Amino acid sequence: MADLQLQGICKAGSGDAIITLLNVSKSFVTGKRTIQALDNLSARVQGCMITGLVGPDGSGKTTLMRLIAGLLEPDKGTVTALGRDATAESLLVQASIGYMPQRFGLYEDLSVSENLNLYADLQGVPGDARQDRFQELMHMTGLGPFVSRLAGRLSGGMKQKLGLACTLVRSPQLLLLDEPTVGVDPVSRRELWSIVSRLVREEGMSVLLSTSYLDEAENCTEVIMMFEGQILGQDRPAKFSSTMEGRTFTVSVPDMKGRILQKKLLLREDVTDAIVQGDRVRLVMRTQGNPDASALVPGAPDITLRPVQPRFEDAFISVLRQQRSARITDREADMKPGPSPGGNGGNVIEVKNLKRRFGDFYAVKGVTFSVERGEVFGLLGPNGAGKSTTFRILCGLLPPTEGMLSVAGHDLRRAPSAARAHIGYMSQKFSLYGNLSVRENLRFFISVYGFTGNAGQKKIQWALDQFELGDYAESTSNDLSLGHKQRLAMACSLMHEPDILFLDEHTSGVDPLARREFWHRINALAEQGVTVLVTTHFMEEADYCDRLAIMTAGEVLALGTPAEIKSGVRSAEIPEPTMEDAFISLIQTSARGERSS
């Protein structure tokens, strides 16, 4: 994303601190555990700009925002927002701020305009001031043509924009946005960022925004990096990036898959990070200096090593690795996948002319693709493209309207139960039993798969060990951080040793370290012959896939390897397109074609 220039009217006054935190601590008791969410935290947030809040799951970002909004009281310390004590004067603070939490409460049975009017009522906006403000908000968010549509029928990106519009029905001095772009596609993310930057530039707002997308953090004027309730640093993103000079490279080896190369590099003690970027791996070393290319991957022919500019994400991962003393280790031997039907190779999923209709609306229109054993296959597309519908059909959870579907050698239209026995499924939203403990959830799912007694106990212990859930075994699932909820969900999907694993937005909202851990597990499964289908809005994750299908409006726009799809949009303006560049180009070209037809 391009750097945002945010200069304009400032409601707070140039250089004023819009938020002040002094020795703030906050803890919560969950079951028998006490969680220290914030630990003697102090900071000042300047007004008239976007300040980013980043950190791993459980670092205290949401708790901090709720304290600033006057929705929680600190155990000790003071929180000041807009010059007022957020605890003693919480109602006055709330009257001057806008707060959009991670799960904004839209009323899905009400239309767009009815939601706006409801929130205007709640915020005391007089009737004669609404029309102009609503019109401005609808123009800003692009929701003007949809004012009569029910909120429940909007795409994920449109819901987020409506949530932002409802937060802004009364123009606030301070806007708090907690993960506003989680679960939305790259096109919608750019649109939301354009809206937020315009609010700062034209309306003089101050914005505190938490995000798990580290490319978004580079758009902020300042970034606050948090870990375990404390602040590790606060500065301009470029300042963080500059600490990584001389430590960042790309590595490539002919005829070696990116994920195999990544695995070899991550096992080295002198490597901080390695992520797949198409046929290359982006490498972050622990120290400055050019490493010996031949020593990085011993025995590899024609290894190519090139220095690249550091990014904020490199600094973020480096700092977190130091704090956690954590490195990704080789867990491959513990994944224990079951044998895949059909022997080595061959298609284990075949889809021909798949269609799914809801009334007069086609969510999926004639989709065709196949997936080989041991392949990581990605389904990408904007919100509402039909990805999750396709997933649910392939898992046997939703019948197709038309088309041929074969999964693990079974015709889904004739023998869905037989196919489901070979499938593991992790849904986009946490779908386990929130009132049960981690151990109780594992026990329930393993019993559903028919494992009892000693065999069942071994499976449960495997899941607790493999996904590092032992310390949380007796914790209620609802009380887990998002990252640990996702670990539990993935463990439950793998306990019966499926041949095919469906992951629907499995890393949505989790921090970058957790995403890396998930993909290490996925790659290990693929290397052992498990077929993996994944949907994601993180475009860098698309580079981990062997092949991709990019969908929009229920149809496939492009099908091929990441390199093939990126090469299809290469131009003089974009000589080295990223996957995000390719995705946005394809979606926008399709949209222009629809408008002209």
N, C-alpha and C positions, 0 to 999 in steps of 0.2 A: 504494500500500500504506500501511496505517496505521502511524504511528510506534510503535515497540515499546518498552515500558517494561521494562527488564531489571534488576530489583532482586531480590536474594535471596541465598542462601548463596554465599559466594565462597571457592573453594579457594585462591586465590592470596594472599588477604589484601588488604584495601582499599588501593588506591593503589600496590600493588607492580607493578613492571615484569615482565611474564611473558616478554618477549623483549627483548634488547638487542643492537643491531648497532653495531659501532664500526669505521669506516674499511674496510668490506668491499668487496673487488673480486673479480670472477670473470670469466674469459674462456674462450672455446672456439675451437678451430681447426677450420674447416670448409672442406675443400679447400685453396684458396690464401688463404682469407679468415680473419681473426681477428675474432671477434665479442666485443665488450666487453659482457657481459650485465649486470654490476653494476660501478659506477665510484665507488669511495671513498664508499660509502653508510653513513650513520649514522642510527639511529632508536631509539626506545624504544616498545614496545607495552605498554599497561597491561592488567592482568588483569581478569577478572570482567565482560567486556563483549564485544560483537562489533566487531572492527576490520575495516574493508573495505579491500581492496587493489585499486586501479583504475589503469588505464593502457592505452595502445594496445598492439597486438601487438608483441612484441619488446622490451617495456620492462623485462623482468626479473622479472616476478611469479612465474612458476613456478620459476625458478632460485632466487629468494629463499626460497620455501617449501621447496625441497629442501635448501637449506643449513640452514634452521632444523630440519628433520627429521633432520639428520645424514646425509643421503644423498649429499651433495657436500661437498668441502672448499674453502674460499675460497682464492684465490691469496694474499690478504693480509687482515689484519683479523681480528676475533673475532666469533663469533656465540654468544650465550648464550640458552638456553631453559630455563625453570624453574630458573634459578640455576646451570645446568651448561653447560660448554663443549660446544657441539654437535658439535665436531670431536673433541676429546680424549675426551669421555665420550658418544659417539654412542649406544652401546647403552643406557646409562642414560636418556638423553633419549628414545629410541624406546620404551622401556618405559613412559613416562609420558605420551606423546602419542598422538593419533589423527590419521592423515593419509589423506585421501581425494583422490587425484590426479584429473586430468581424465579419464583412462581407467582407471577402477577395474577391477581384475581379477576380475570375477565369473566363475564356472565355469558356463557356460550349460547344460551337460549334467547339472548337479546341481540338486536342488530348492532352494527357499528355505531350508528347515531344514538341508539338507546343506551349503549354503554357510555358514550361521551356525556350524555345528559345525566346519567346516574352519578358519574364521578363529579360532574359539575355541581350536582345537588350536594354531594358529600363534602365538597370543598367550598361550598357557599358562594359559588359564582353566580351573580345576578343574571336573570334571564336576558336583559337587554345587552349584556356583554358577551353572550355566548355565540351568537351567529358569526360575528367577524372572527372570533378566536377559533371556532370549529372549522370555518372555511380555510383559515390559515393553516391549521393543523392537518387538514385533509390534503391540502396542496403540498405541504411539506413532506408528508408521509406517502403520498401517492395513493391514498385510500379513497379519494373523491368518488371514483366510479362504483365503490362498494359500500356506500353508507347504509344501504338497505339490506345488505347481506348479514346473516346470522354470524356472530363471532365464531361459533363452532365450525363453520364451514370455510373459514379462512385458512390459508396455508400457515405453516409455522412462522415464516418470516413476516407475514402480514399480521399475525397475532402479536408478535413482538412490537411491530410498529404501532398497532392499536394500543397496546399497553403503554408505550411511550407517550402516545397522544393523550391518553387518559391521565397520565401523570402530569402532563403539561397544560391541562385545561385552565389552570391558573398559573401564569408564568412565574416560576420560582426564582429566587436568587441563587439557590444552591440545588443542584441535581445530583442525587445518589443513584447510581445504576449498578446493580449487583448481577454480574454475568449477563448483560443484556443480549449478547449474540450467541449464547449457547443453543445448539440445535438448529441454527439457521444456516442456509447455504451461503457461499461466498458472495453471490450477487446481493443478497439481502444484507449481509454483513457490511458491504461497502455502502449500501444505501443508508443503513442505520448510522454508520460513522459520519456520513455526509450530513445527516440531520443533526447529530450532536455537535459537530464542528461549526455548523451554521448557527446553532443556538449560542455558542460561545462568542462567535465572531459578530453576529448581528444583534443578539439580545443581551449580551454582556453577562451571560450565566457563568457560574463556576461549577465544574463537574468533577466528581470523584467516581471513578469507574473501575470495577474489578473485572478481570478477564483471565481466561485460561488460554487465550490465543496470543502468543507472544509477539507475533507480527503486529497485532493491534497495540501492544504496549509501546512499540516504536513510534506510534502516532501521538503519544501523550507528550506533554511538555515536560512533566516530571513523572518518575515512577517510584513507588514505595514498595520495596521487596520485603515480604514477611515470611517468618518461619517460626512455628510453635509459639505464636503469640507475641513475638518480638519483631522489631524492625532490624533487618540486616543491612539496609542501605536505602538512601533516598537521594536521587539525582536525576539528571537528564539521561534518557536512554543511551545516547551516544557516549556519555561518560562511562557507563557500565561497559559498553562494547569495547571501548578503547583499552580496557584492562586486558583484553584477550589478543592484542596485537602479537603476531608471530606465532600463534598457537593453532590457527585454523587452516585446514587444507581440504582438498578433494582427492580421493584415491580411486583408481579404477584398475581392474585386471581383466584383460580380454577373456571372454567365454566363462566368466565366473559371475553367478547371480549376485545381485547387490546384497541380498540378505545373508548369503554365505560369507561374502567378504566382510560384511558388518559383524557377523558373529565372531570371526577370527580376530578382528580388531578390538572388539569389546573385551576379549579375554586377556588383553595386554594390560599390565600394571601402569604403563606410561600413557594410556589413553583415558581421557575423561569422558568423551562422548563420541558416538558414531551413529549417524542416521542415513538411511538409504535415500538417494536422490536419483531415481532412474537407474542408469547403468553405473552410477558412481556412488561413493559414500562420502558424506561430509564428516571430516575427522577433526576432533578437538583434542589436542595434546595437553598433558599436565603442565608442561613447562615450555618456555619459548625456545625457538631454534628449529632448523630444518631437520626432521628425522631422517634416518637412513631408510630410503624406500624399500630396498631389498630386505631389510630386517623386519619391516612391518608385517609382511606376509612371506615367510621363508619358503623358498621353492617356487613362488609364483612367477611366471614369465612375464616380461614386459609390463611391470607395474608402473603406473603413471601417478605421480604426486605433484599437485599444484597448490600453491598458496592462494587463499581467498580472503576477502574482507570479513572480519568478525561481525557477528550479529548480537543483538541483545539476548537472544535465546541462548547463545553460547555462554555468555556470562552468567545467566540465570542457572543453567544446568551445572556449571562449574561451582558456583557458590553452594547450591543445594547438595551436590555430591560431597563437598567438604563438610557441610553441617551434618549430613546423614552418615558420613563415612561409608557411602553406599556405592557399590559397583554391581552392574548386572552380571550375574554368574550363569554358568551353563546348567540349566535345569532340564535339559532335553531328556535325560534318562528317566526322569520322574513323571513325564507326561503320560506314558503308558496308553497310547491309543489302541483301539481294537483293530483287527484286520479289516481291510476295506474290500468290499465285494468286487468281483471281476478281475482279481489278480492285479499285477502291476500295469499301470497305464490304463488308457481307455476312458471314455466319458462316463462319469457317475451321475451327471445331471444333464438332461437334454430338455430343452424348451423350444417348442415350435408353434409359432402363431398364437401365442398366449393372449387371451383377452379376458377382461373382467369388467362387467357392467354393474353399476348401481343405479337402478332406474334407467333414465335416459343418458346417464353420464358414464363414459368409458374411462376408468382409472388406468387401465392397461390396454393398449391397442396393438395387437399383433407382434408381441415381443418374441424374438428368436435368439437363442444362444446355447452353448454347451460348455460344460466345465469338466476338466480332466481330474483324475485321481491325484491328490497331492498338490493341486493348484490353489493359489490364493486369488480369488476372483472378486473384483470390486464392482459394486453398483453405485454410481454417482448420479447426482441430479439435484435440481433445486427442490425446495419444499413443495410437496404436492405433485412430484414427477411420477409417482407410482412405484417407488422403490420398496417401501414397506408393504404395499399391497402384493407386489411380486413375491417378496419374502414370505409373507403369510400363506400365499398359495403354495409355494414350494415346500413349506413345512407341513402342509396338510391341514392348516388352520382355517382356510377359506377356499371354497370350491371355485374353480375357474368357470367362466361363462363359455369359453371356447378354447381349443388348442390341445396339443399333446404335451404331456409332462411325464418324464421318467426320472425317478430319484432312487439311487442305489439299486437300479435294475427293476424297480417296481413302478407300474403305471399308477400315478397318483389318483387318477379318476376311478380306478377299479380297486386298488389295494392301498389306500392311504395309511392304514394302521401298520402294515408291513414296512412301508417306507419310513414312517415316523420312528420305528425302533432303531433306525440307523442314524437318526438326526439329533443333534444338540442345538438348542435355540436360546439365544440371549436377546431379549427384546429391548427396544429403545428406552422404555421406562422401566424402572425397578419394579419387578412383578412378583417378588417373593413375599413371604408372609411377614409383614413388618412388626407384628406383635409377638412373633416367635424369636427365640435367640438364634444366633448363628448355628450352633450345634443342632438345635431343633429343626431348623430349615434343612440342614444337610441330612439329618436322620429321616425327615419326611420324604425328601426327594429320592434318597437311595432306596427307601422302602417301595416307592412307586415303581422303581426300575426292577424290583424283585430281589434285591440283595438284603439278606437278613443275617442275624447272628454275627459270627466272627468276620465273615466276608464283608458285611455292612460296616462293622466297626473299622476295619482296615481302610475301606473307602473313605470314611469320614476323617480318619486320621491323615490319610493322604491329602485330602482337600485342605485341612487345617495347616498342614506343613507346607504344601506346595504353594498355597496362596497367602501364607504368613498371616493366618487368621487365628492362631492359637491364643493370643492375648485377648481376643475378642469373642472367644467361643461362647461365653455365657451372656454376652451383651445382646440386648434387643436389637433386631436388625434395623428398625427405624432410627436408632440412635447412632448408627455408624455414619462416618463421613461418606461422601459420594464415592470416593475412590475405593473404600472398603466394601461398600454396597456392590460396586461393579465386580470386585474380586469374588465376592460371595456368589453373585449371579453367574459368573463364568465357571466357578467351581461346580455349581449345581448342574450346569449344562454339559459338563464333561464327565461326571461321575459314572455314567454308564458306558464310557469309552465309545463314543459315537464315531462313525466313519466320516460323517459330514457335519460341519459346524457352521451355523448361521449366526452372524453377529450384526445386529441392527443398531447402528450408532452406539457401539459399546464403549467408546471413549468420550462421548459427549459430556463436556463439563468437567472432566478429570484433568489433573495437572499434567504438565509435560513429562515428568518423571514416571508417573503412573502409566501414561500412554506408552512410553518406551518399554516398561515392564510387560504390558499386555502384548505388544507386538513381538517381544522376545519369545513369549509363550506361543503365540500364533505361528511364528516362523519355525519353532521347534516341532509343532504339530504337523505343519506342512511337510517338513523334511522327513517325517516318519510316515507320510502317506495319507494323512487326514486332509480332506478337501474342505476349504474354508471359503465361505461367501460372506462378504462384509459390505456394509454401507457406511459411509463416513462423510462428514462435511469438512474434515481436515484434509486439505488437498495434498499436504506433504505425505499423509498416510497412503494416499493413492499410489505413490511411487513404490510402496511395499508390495503391491499386487503384481501378479504375473500378467494378468490381463484385466481390462476394464470395459464396462459398458456405461456410457453416459446417456442418461434418460432425461426427457422433458415431456410433459403433457402425455405421459403413458407410452411414449415411443422411444426407441433407441436412436440416438443421434450419431454415436461413434462407438466402435467396438475394436479393441486391439490392445497391444502392449502400451504401457505409459509412454515409451519412446515414440511409438507410431502415432499416438494421439497428439503428442506435443509437436511432432514434426509436421502434422497436418495443418497447424495454424502458424507455422513459422513464416515470418515476413521481414521486410526491411525494417519495419517499426519494432518488431519483436524478434530479433535474430536468435535468441536463446530463451524460448518461452518456458515458464514454469507450468506445473500442472494447473495452478490457479488461473494463469493466463489462458491456457487452452480451454479450461472449463468455461470461463466467462465469455470467451470469444465464441464458442459453440452455442451457448445459451442465448447470447445477444443476437447472433446471426439467425438462429431459429426464430426468435421473437420478431425480428424485422421481417422475416419471410411470412410469418403469420399475419402481421399487420398489413402487408402489401397484397396478400391474397384475397 
